[in-house]
């Protein structure tokens, strides 16, 4: 069987386009879990461990397939980001959630002033001095 050679974690993170915010945590986890090489899959990085335990799966949002909560906490030092993950077949493993990242659209919205981020603003056509209703684009109001 021809298996693809394993690549370094840094290369895998670059090919997978893992967010910059998640990379320091993934590096720490890989170091503590004894990752010796990786393969890039379509939806995750498969990180092989020197001890032969199940490879870790590094996704965009989390790193999964720790055998226990203790192992996940030891690798990440972030007990508040560790959660259990139950698969369809009933198998349970543990995951560490990565730092939350913003999409390009969310970053752009965050840079806009609050009034612009809330959505398009209606143009004001003035207020009738008699009935105090907003005028329409044609200039009419509740009095008309």
Secondary structure as GFF3:
##gff-version 3
##sequence-region A 1 144
A	DSSP	alpha_helix	9	16	.	.	.	ID=ss1
A	DSSP	alpha_helix	20	33	.	.	.	ID=ss2
A	DSSP	beta_strand	35	40	.	.	.	ID=ss3
A	DSSP	beta_strand	45	49	.	.	.	ID=ss4
A	DSSP	beta_strand	56	58	.	.	.	ID=ss5
A	DSSP	beta_strand	62	66	.	.	.	ID=ss6
A	DSSP	alpha_helix	69	76	.	.	.	ID=ss7
A	DSSP	three_ten_helix	79	81	.	.	.	ID=ss8
A	DSSP	beta_strand	82	86	.	.	.	ID=ss9
A	DSSP	beta_strand	92	97	.	.	.	ID=ss10
A	DSSP	alpha_helix	104	111	.	.	.	ID=ss11
A	DSSP	alpha_helix	114	117	.	.	.	ID=ss12
###
